[in-house]
Amino acid sequence: MPQPVGLSTVTKLAPVKLLGIMMGVWFLAAAFGNKLAGYLGGFFVADNPQVLVRLYGGIALGLLISMALLAFLTPQVRRLMGEAK
């Protein structure tokens, strides 16, 4: 289930005319993430530990890339939020 903090941020940052659409995009992104997690989890084979290392290594790499991107975008998001903090 999507986090309420994320939805709150979407409502603060989205233009008024696009608020409903942006909230829908938030839920769509969460659904896509769950679908991707299920797809990647399908590669797990209990008798082959190398696949498990690749699976969790890929997840860790994706998380690190996402973390770097979000850290890079944090100042711009804070400027967009303005007084809505």
Secondary structure, DSSP 8 states (H G I E B T S, - for coil): ---HHHHHHHHHHS-GGGHHHHHHHHHHHHHHHHHHHHHHHTT--TT-HHHHHHHHHHHHHHHHHHHHHHHHHHHHHHHHHGGG-
